[in-house]
Amino acid sequence: MTPESRAAEFDAADPLSGYRERFTLPQGAVYLDGNSLGALPRATLEGVCGVLERQWGEGLIRSWNDAGWFEAPARIGAKIAPLIGAGPHEVIACDSTSVNLFKLIAAALAMRPGRKVVLSEPGNFPTDLYMIAGLEAQGLATRRLAERERLAEALDEDVALLLLTHVHYKTGAMHDMAALTRAAHAAGALVLWDLSHSTGAVPIDLNGVEADFAVGCGYKYLCGGPGAPAFAFVAERHHAHLQQPLTGWFGHAAPFAFSDDYAGAPGIERMQCGTPPILGLAALEIGVDLIAEIGVARLYEKSQALSQFFLACLGHHGVALELVSPARSDARGSQLSFRHPEAYGICQALIARGVIGDFRAPDILRLGFAPAYLTFADMAAAARHLAEVLASGEWQRPEFNRRAAVT
Ligand SMILES: *Cc1c(COP(=O)(O)O)cnc(C)c1O
């Protein structure tokens, strides 16, 4: 049986197959980069146009009240909450992941006076490490990095906060959130989880593991659009003591009292800084609604099935690439990463064939499997293209090997 006929059987039996139509994807493309920029839901086109025409064009400033603009950050946060095991009042959609990291690292440091160390791991997503460095430059933090096997022993009485990305952006390796949260708490430290590569793809139980804080991205699996607002989670037990440093007027308990003195909102709204980006939030809400409708459990199940099938297809074609993601599907997020010295050229050759994955320096070919809109036929096609690219050596062609600036 060919991978293609196998794929047809799997697609016919796939309870999520109908969801592909709810997204607009370019004809003929196999999109394996939904972990970097999620695809466009069809409903977003009309939905955002409606916000422009009716809410902005006609409603004008009245829409802050009439169209629920004020409540949008908390309303969307409440919709993200069940995807990550949080209570509806513990999550808010605001700012970027980077800015939310800054606010929550600083807040955690303020809650652990006498401790300055923020512990993370080398190779964590750059912005996470840079945000710690920024607070270090302000004299507020000390950055400590330990390899993942060494994290538990690096947790001592100087550590205020453990900051980790749940699913690693490059390898897809997934941390044991429960065990690490427990270890941090046992050392008297708080925990901040970056869920950018997990939310909407992998089940997460923040309250089940008693996490303190989390951040995550709106434009990856949540399909909120390029630069979509991010989200922040603060466990309810910390709301009363939360001192985040970006004390803008939208985080005030009564923004329209126009008081000279700051008094933070009592709940998660305190995480806000300035006026929320309504157009970005409108697109994010539609993406979140769609992902929530499908449900994380079904998405995760399909994501594992897709990646296992992709590996089986590679095996069928005799492709033996070095897999840097965990081989067990329950130890990784929704992606597979392969190491090859010519990963850049291979990635470019695949893109020229319509298989859109990405390259992560220096030698990683990263393929994301966004389960909401990919099919098993996509897996079979992508694996066949990859086999052909490797066998033909077309990745050596000069147009695929011009190393431009890669973001
Ligand atoms: C994508 C990603 C971010 C993105 O941060 P921005 O502020 O939106 O640029 C942060 N952390 C991780 C782990 C990511 O994967």
The ligand as an SDF file (V2000), in Angstrom:
LIG
                    3D

 15 15  0  0  0  0  0  0  0  0999 V2000
    7.0110   32.5630   19.1940 C   0  0  0  0  0  0  0  0  0  0  0  0
    7.5480   32.6350   20.5830 C   0  0  0  0  0  0  0  0  0  0  0  0
    7.5850   33.8400   21.2720 C   0  0  0  0  0  0  0  0  0  0  0  0
    7.1660   35.0810   20.5700 C   0  0  0  0  0  0  0  0  0  0  0  0
    7.3160   36.2430   21.2690 O   0  0  0  0  0  0  0  0  0  0  0  0
    6.8340   37.5880   20.5800 P   0  0  0  0  0  0  0  0  0  0  0  0
    6.9150   38.5760   21.6420 O   0  0  0  0  0  0  0  0  0  0  0  0
    5.4590   37.3580   20.0350 O   0  0  0  0  0  0  0  0  0  0  0  0
    7.7430   37.8860   19.4460 O   0  0  0  0  0  0  0  0  0  0  0  0
    8.0160   33.8310   22.5890 C   0  0  0  0  0  0  0  0  0  0  0  0
    8.4330   32.6790   23.1820 N   0  0  0  0  0  0  0  0  0  0  0  0
    8.4230   31.5040   22.5180 C   0  0  0  0  0  0  0  0  0  0  0  0
    8.8680   30.2600   23.2030 C   0  0  0  0  0  0  0  0  0  0  0  0
    7.9940   31.4480   21.2040 C   0  0  0  0  0  0  0  0  0  0  0  0
    8.0090   30.2980   20.5470 O   0  0  0  0  0  0  0  0  0  0  0  0
  1  2  1  0
  2  3  1  0
  2 14  2  0
  3  4  1  0
  3 10  2  0
  4  5  1  0
  5  6  1  0
  6  7  2  0
  6  8  1  0
  6  9  1  0
 10 11  1  0
 11 12  2  0
 12 13  1  0
 12 14  1  0
 14 15  1  0
M  END
$$$$
